């Protein structure tokens, strides 16, 4: 009978310990995940800005043709 009571207390301790462990891990990883999410959002904004700047630099269009002044060469006789 005494061994059954000891096993019951061990079982209760394992269950409560695992629940407490999960809660503590959730608290620590929650703040870390929030920081990583903020970093991801900042990088997405930076990506959009850089992409807009790149698109702007490629939109120059076709360059205007140069004017050429052709001079006629004198004919050889």
HELIX and SHEET records of a PDB file:
HELIX    1   1 UNK A    2  UNK A   58  1                                  57    
END                                                                             
